[in-house]
């Protein structure tokens, strides 16, 4: 994120172009002595000698240098560099969703309480093509499922054939399957390490437990 901020957002947003914008940056840094030192460096830099494109990078580098050196570094103030970067790079599709970590809109496939639209995962590669007005609503999905009878099973319905299907498929291929693969590789690495430890020393009951667990899983997958 820092690289994107410095290459694209600094010049395009003109982060330090006005006094008001600079004051917003200072609002993130809690230490008064650090703010005073940054102001002193900025005054000595001479805004008039730099172009508008260069001044943002010059002031940013001076801010970073101040927070990463001397007493500021000792106080741990360098972490506010990341806070500043995040304040400009954190997506704000919804104000409350950005401010509240437990907000429901951050949960895939939940339903918006007002619009009844379903929260869906999107492909970041094609995010420009995404239109939030076209996502399925709860009523639409119920119509597509034909309001199943209470005595019928959910398995009787093919959810992937509904308007929700492409989002389910993307969620499976981009998140669930890579997660499963990663977990499997982690278990295999742990199993290999446990075998090495067992060959070098007397196996513990826990080592034997994981050995049999992994063997059972491999045998089950081979049979199924």
C-alpha positions, 0 to 999 in steps of 0.5 A: 500500500505504501508503494501505491500511496507514494507513486499514485496517490501523493501526486494525484491527490496533492496530499500536502498541497494546502494547509488544511490537508497538512493539518489533517495529516497532523491530526493523525500524529499525536505527539506535539514535539514531532508535529513541531519538528515536521513543521520546522523541516517543511518551512525550511524546505521552501515550497516555492522552490519545488513544483506541485508534483515534487512538493508532495513527495519532498514533504512526505519524505521529510515527514517519514524521516522525522518519525523514523529517527531520533526520539520519534523512533524511540517513542514508536511514532514511526507506526503513524506512517502506516496510519497515514497511508491507510487513511488514504488507501483504505476503501470507503465504499460505505462509511459505516462499514469502513468505521465499524469492524463488526459491520454486517456488510463485511460478511459475504452473503449477508442481506442488507436490512433496507435494500434486501440485496445480498452482499456478494464477493467481487473479482478485484481484477474486474471491479470496475465492471461491478454494478451493485444495483445488479446483485440479487435480492432476497426476494429474487432468490426466493422466486428463483427457488420457487419458495420451497415447501417446508418438507423439502430438503435444501439439497434438492435445489441447485443454488449455482443455477440461480442469479447468485450462482456466479458469486458462489462459484467465484467465492469457491474458486478464489477463496475456499479452494485456495484455503483448502489447498493451503490448509492441506499443505500446512498439514502435510508439512507438519506431518513431514516434520513430525515424521522427521522428529519421530525418526530422531527421537521417541515419538510422543502420544501427540505425534502418534495421534497426528500420524494416525489422523493424517494417515486416516485422511489420506486413506479416506481421500483415496477411497472416495 
